[in-house]
Amino acid sequence: MSKILVVHGSPRGERSHSRRLAETFLSAWQAAHPQSQPTRREVGRTVIPPVNEAFIAAAFHPEPQARSLTMQADLALSDALVAELQAHDRLVISAPMHNFSVPSGVKAWIDQIVRIGLTFNHSLDNGVSHYEPLVLGKKALIVTSRGDFGFGPGGQLEGMNHADALLRTVLGFIGITDVTVVAAEGEESAERSFALSCAEAEERLLALARTF
Ligand SMILES: Cc1cc2nc3c(=O)[nH]c(=O)nc-3n(C[C@H](O)[C@H](O)[C@H](O)COP(=O)(O)O)c2cc1C
């Protein structure tokens, strides 16, 4: 049975378009998977701690088994977020574009789940780094909303879209290479154009819910 994890990244609650679209998708997905209980992880409206020196010392400890109790505590949230990710085979990330990238809560979540020895391994072969992804057998969907138009594939602002690029790169790095992006664009443009873009995004999401 598929298990779905939804990571909500907008600092906005009911006014968030990315959150609303992701929840629309989730309702349709649940209708197709009535036995499956979704898990929601809030990262936009709660503080996910940024990486600090203690985290780095603990996460990159040369002997993970020898971590002190303090170090283990420093990694407790990260361990829980990694376990949560590994326990699901479907991942939805809802995230608005913020300053051409993802909101800081989504970045903080990324920094907690990209963990050496847990979500990827690293080795050196004749001085050349080799990375092995450890998060396998999963699919991801990114549901996003943007203020302007043209950040999608082939759009005039595509080169400034560091949100999709970041998420695809990070997810691919840990092993999630099957990634779909559905975007609504133009909240800060004409109201009607944005409404049309939202309707198109919703249509795509409802179709995707049957196969995701
Ligand atoms: C801090 C901040 C930064 C933003 N940066 C961008 C941006 O770089 N490009 C863009 O098109 N829209 C930008 N926007 C607009 C949001 O992407 C847009 O309002 C989106 O629909 C919000 O999604 P949400 O309703 O899910 O929060 C920004 C909004 C905020 C609050």
The ligand as an ORCA input file, in Angstrom:
! r2SCAN-3c Opt
* xyz 0 1
  C       9.019     36.699      0.486
  C       8.391     36.449     -0.853
  C       9.208     36.277     -1.962
  C       8.634     36.034     -3.223
  N       9.450     35.843     -4.298
  C       8.913     35.599     -5.502
  C       9.740     35.366     -6.639
  O      10.960     35.334     -6.563
  N       9.148     35.143     -7.833
  C       7.789     35.127     -7.971
  O       7.301     34.919     -9.082
  N       6.977     35.325     -6.902
  C       7.508     35.557     -5.690
  N       6.695     35.736     -4.600
  C       5.240     35.593     -4.771
  C       4.756     34.205     -4.386
  O       5.494     33.202     -5.032
  C       3.285     34.070     -4.752
  O       2.537     35.022     -4.047
  C       2.752     32.677     -4.481
  O       1.489     32.544     -5.098
  C       2.619     32.404     -2.981
  O       2.259     31.073     -2.772
  P       1.441     30.655     -1.457
  O       0.088     31.303     -1.611
  O       1.374     29.169     -1.520
  O       2.194     31.159     -0.279
  C       7.233     35.979     -3.351
  C       6.417     36.144     -2.211
  C       6.993     36.379     -0.983
  C       6.111     36.540      0.225
*
